[in-house]
Amino acid sequence: MSQVTRDLQISVEEPAAWGRKLVITVPPGRVKSERARIAKRLAKKVRLPGFRKGKVPPERIEARYGAEIDRQTQQQIIDVAFREAIEEKDLEPISQPRVQNVVYSRDSEFTFEVTFDIRPEIKLSRLGGFRIDRPEVTVSEQEVEEQLEAVRQQQALWSPVERKPAAGDTVEVVITPISDETGEPGESQPYQFPLGQGHAIPDVESAITTLEPGSSGEFEVRFPDDFDDEARRGEKTRLRIELKRVLEQELPPLNDELAKSVGDFEDLDALRSAVAEDIRKHKEHEADQQVNRRLIEHVIEANPFQVPESMVDRYVDALLGTPPEGADPDQVAQARDEARPAALWGIKRTLVVQRLAEEQGFEASKEEVDERVKAIAERLGRPVGQVRANLAKSGELRDIERGIVEGKVFDFLREASEIKGAKS
């Protein structure tokens, strides 16, 4: 399909369902005009021996800077013409455009090709009739007791003791590396961490347990074979460790007084009931999320579609971030390969939800957003206006809107399928 828009001739090709190639032809008059403008702008800045700034003859400018003028002309025309072309054709690239087959002349038309990916159009012909089992939600006494124990841990007091530390204690230490070659100490670093929870390598923790508060010693330690930094696995080094303090945990008794101290609870039974209800709500939410995932999986299986590799690459970039400086290329490549299935799932899920929302006309109303913002403000104890402004500034207001729309999409999908074990 070819069409002239403004003074451009644009041909659109579809090498793939989501791929587009534009062949753009720019008329000679526009090329000459743009080149003359760039040459004039450059002439105002150039200084050459024997000429004042801005007074260099055009032929001298051409002789000295002709190639640079051509380069800038091509770049400027490509940038502007491409923007005009995608606007005219109502195309939204989702990948970095690739320019190729550039045919440029100062006195004739300028032709180039641009290839890129667009968001794939998906067709959803089957959206319901699926059978899904919702996980049964139960709350055990053990789960409640474990959560109550966590409450005790949060309310614990830490008191210094004059004894050697043991697992469960928190220690304050200063660790100094000792050079194997010179025996000179390196830079000392203070640390505070609980023993027995893997915050330090085993040899360091073992060394600390031999010390009394206020004492120090030198130790040879070995990095374990499963240490995170592969280069240091099995390595031995000498450390000077000074034990500053040992802090012992004092857990409060699980009684009515504890319940009253952590919230508006009359007694321990009230706290226990609240904990059980919180666990139940969390499990209900997880069960709903599992149903939602199965619904999307069924829709994708019933309406198969492919997505551009460029979309997957960008999603992987977002998942993994920028690799640290000096990262092993093979490990980076392996991490990217391992992340691709999750990226592909995330993209397909997003495309299905967006497409359904468009087809069904689901939107987040102002009243619905206001209700969510008000609930957040009440929970934080802050003015609604302040909370809304903060949410808008951080971009979280858009997340709230998307969440409302997603909720409507999943309500629609649930109505169209049979959910066994669904809440009444």
N, C-alpha and C positions, 0 to 999 in steps of 0.2 A: 504494500500500500504506500503510495507516494502522494505527497500533498505539498503545495507551496504555502508557507505561512510567513506573513510579513515579507521579507525579501529572501527567505530561506526555502530551499527545497528539502523535504524530509521524507525519507523512506524508512518504514518500520518493518523489521523482520522478527519472527518468533522462532529462534532456533530450539527453544525448549518451552514447556508450559509456563515457566517462570522467567525465562530468559528473553531479553530484548536486545536487538541490534538496530541502532539508528545510523543510517547513512545520510549525512548532512552536507548539503552543497551550498556554499556561500558565493554570491555573485561577485564578479570582478570589481564592480563599483564600491562595494562595501570593503573589500580587501584593500583597494587603493586608498580609500578614505581613512580606514583605521591605521594603515601603515604611515600615511602622511601625518596623522595626529601624533603617533608615537615618535616619529622622526623629529617633529617640531618640538615636542616636549623634551626630547633628549638634547636637541640643539641648544635649548635654554640653559642647560646645566654644564655643557661640555666646555673645557678649557684646552686650547691647543696653542703651542708657541706661535707668537706673532699675531694672535687674534684676541680680542677682548671676549670675556664670557658672554655667550649668547650671540656672538657676531661671527661665528665660524660659518663659512659658505656651505650651502647644502651639499655640493659635490664632495667637499672634504669630509663632511659628516658621513656621507654614503661610503666613501672609500675606507674610512676608518671603522665605522660602526654598522655597516650594512647588514652583516650577518646577525648582529645583536638585535637590530630593528626587526629583521625577519622573525627571529625567535620570539620576541615579545608580541609581535603581530599575531603569529600563530596561536600563542598561548591565550592571548586576550580574546581572539575570535572564537576559539574552541570553548573557552569558559562561558562566554556570553551566549553563543549560539546553542550550546548544549542546554543551558537553563531555559532558553526560549523554546527549544524543541520539546523538552519534557513537560513544560507548562502547557504547550499547545496540545500535546498528545495525552495529557492528564496521566502521566507516569510518575511513580514514586520509587526511585532506585533504593534498594536495601543493601547493595554492595558497592564497593569502590568502582566507579566507572573506569573502563579500560579503553584508551584511545589507540587506534591502530589505522594502518593504511592511509596515512596522511599524504595528500597530494596538494602541494602548495606551489603557487607561482605568483610573482608580484603583479602580473598583468592579466591573469585569467582567473577563472573561478577556483575556489578553494574547497576541496572535498576531504572529509574524514569520516571514520566510523567509530562509534562508541558502543561497547557492549556492557551490559549490567544485568543484575537480577532484580525482579520485582516481587512483591508479596504474592505468593501463589493463591489463585482463586480455588476454593474448595467447594464441592457440591455435597450437601448432606441430604441424602434421600431417605435414609432410615434413622430415626431418632428415638424409637421406643420399641416396646415389646420385649424388653430384656428382663431376665429374672436374676435378682441379686440377693444374696444372703447378707443381712446386716449382722455384725457380730453382737452376741448377747453381752449385755453390760451387767456385771456383778462387782460388788465391792466386798472383799474379804476382811476379816478381823485383823489378819496379819498386815494387810496394806495400811489399815488405819493405825495400827500400833507403830509401824515403821515411820509413818508421817508424824505421829506424836513424838517419837524419838528424835526426829529431825527438828521439831519445835524445841525440844530440850537442848539440843546441840546449839541452836541459834541463840538461846537465852543463857548459855553457859558463861561462867566467869573464868578468867585465866589469872592464876596467881603464881608468882615466882617461888621456886623451891630450891633448896640447897642440897641437891643430890644429882647423881648421874641421870641423864635423860633416858627415857624408854619410849617405845612406840605409843603414839597418842599424845605425847608431849609436843609442844611447840618450842623450837630452839632459835636463839639469836646467835649467829656465828659470824666470824670474819675469816675468810678463806684467802690465802696468799699462795700463788704458784711459786715453786722453787725451781730455778734453772738447773737442768741436769749437767750442763757443761761447766758453769761457773759457781753454782750453789747460791747465786744471788737471788733475793726475793723479787718477784714481779709486783704488779699492782694489786693491792688488797681490795676485796669486795665484800660488803656486808650482806647477809642473807637472813631471812626469817621464814621458817616453814615448819609444818608438822612432820614429825618422824613417822615412818611406816606407811606413807602414802605415795611413794615413788617420786617425790619432788627432787631428790638427789640420787646419784648412783649408789648402789648398795655399799660399795667400799667406803664412800664418804659417810653414809649414815652409820655404818659399823664403827668407824673411827670416832664419830661424835659421841657415841654411847659409852666410850671409854673415858671421857673427860668429865671433870667436875666443873661447875660454874666458876669462871674466872681463870681457868687453866687453859693451856694450849699444848700442841704437840705437832711433830712432823710425821707424815704418813705417806707411804707409797700406795697409790690407788690404781686400779685397773678399770678402764672403761669396758662395760659389758659388751658381749658379742652382738646384742640387739640394740646398741646405742643408736639414737636417731642419726647422728653424723657418721656416715659409713667410714669416713677417713680416720676416725678416732677409735673405731671398734678394736678392742684388744690392746689399745695403747696404754702404757704405764706412765705415770707422772708423780711427782712429789708435791705435796701440799702442806702448808702450815695452817692448822685449824685452831682458832681461838673460840672457845665457848663462852659467850657473854652471859646469857641467861637461859634458864630452863623454866618454862611456863606450864603449869599443870592445870588441866581442865577440871572445873567443879560444876557438875551437872545439877540443876535444880530438881527436886522431887516432882514427880508427875502427880499433881494434886490440884485442888480447887484454886489455890493461890496462884499457881502457874497459869491456869486458864484465865483468871482475871487479869493477869499482868500482860497477856499478849493480845487482848481484845475485849470486846463487850460481851463477855461470857459470864453467866452466873456461877457456873461450876464446871468441873471436868467433863461431866456428861454432855453439857452444851458444846464444849470445845470438840469433844469426840464426834458429836452429830454433825457439826460444821465441817470437820475434816472429812468425814465420810461423804458428805454432800459435795464437797469440792472434788474429791476423787471421782465420784460418780459423774459430775458435769464434765470433767476432763475426759473420761472414758467415752461419754456420749459424743463429745466433740470428735474424738478420734474415730469412733464408729461411723459418724456421719462423713468424715473425710475419706474413710476407706470406701464407703458407698459411692461417694462422688468420683473417686479415682476409678472404680470399676465401671461406673456409668460412662466416663470419658473413654476408657479402654474399649468398651463395647461399641461406642459410636465410631471410634477410629477403625476398629476391626471391620465394622459394617460399611464404612465409607472410606476405603483406603486412599491415601494420597501421599505424594512425595513432597519434600521441601528442599530448597536450594542448599547446596553445601556451604554457601557463604553465610546463610542464616545460622547453620550449625556452628560454623567457625566463630561467629560473633558471640553466640551463646556460650561456647566454651571459654572464650576470652573473658566473658563476664563472670563465669563460675570460678575460674582459676586465677584471674588477675594477671598482672605482669610477673613473669618469673624473676626470682631474685638474681642479682648480679652474680655471675660465676656458676649458675646452676648447670648441672650436667644436661647437655642437649638430649641424650637418650632418655633420661628420666623425665624431662619436660615432654618429650614426644609421647612417652608411655602414659603420662598423666592426662594428656589431651585425648589419647585414644580411649582411655578408661572413662573419661567424662562425656564422650560423645553420646552414648545411649541415654544418659540423663538429659543431655541437651536436646536431643531429638524428641524425647518425650515432652519436655517442657515447651518446646516450640509447637508441637502438634496440639497439646492441650490448649495453649493460648489461642491458636488459630481456630480451633473448634468453638471455644467459648466466644471469641469475637464474632465469628460468623453467625452463631446462633443468636447472639444479642442483636446483631444487625437485622437478621431475618425476622425476629419476633418483636423488634422495636423496643427492647428492654433498655431503660435508662435509669439513672439515679436522680430522683426528684430533689428539689431544694429542701423539701420538708424531711425527706429521708436522711439527707446529709446532715441537716441541722440536728436531728434526733441523735445521730451518732456522735456528733461533736459535743452536744450537751451532756451525753453520758460520760464521755471522756473527761469533760471539765468537772463534772460532779465527782468522778473518781479521783481526780488530781486535786480537787479543792481549789480550783482557779477560775477566774472569770471566763465566761464562754467566748467573749470577743478576743481575749488574749490567746486562748487555746486555738481558736480558729486561725488567727494570724500566724501563730507558730506552725500550725499544720500546713497552711498554704505556703509558707516560706520554705519549709523542708520538703515539700512535694507530697507529704503524707495525705493531704486532702484528696489528691487524685487517687491515692491508694484506697481511701475510704469509698470513693465513688465506684472504683473498679470492683471492690468487695461487694457493694450493694448489687451491682449488675450481675456479678458472678452468682450471687445468691439466687437471683431470679432465674438465671440459666439453669442452675441445678434443681430448683423447684420445678421448673418446666420438665426437665428430664425425669425427675422422680415420678411426676404425674403420668408420664408416658410409659413407665415400666412398672414391674411388680417387685417391690422391695419386701422380702420376707424378713419378719422380725422388726419392721419399722415401728417407731414410737407411735402410739395412738394419739 
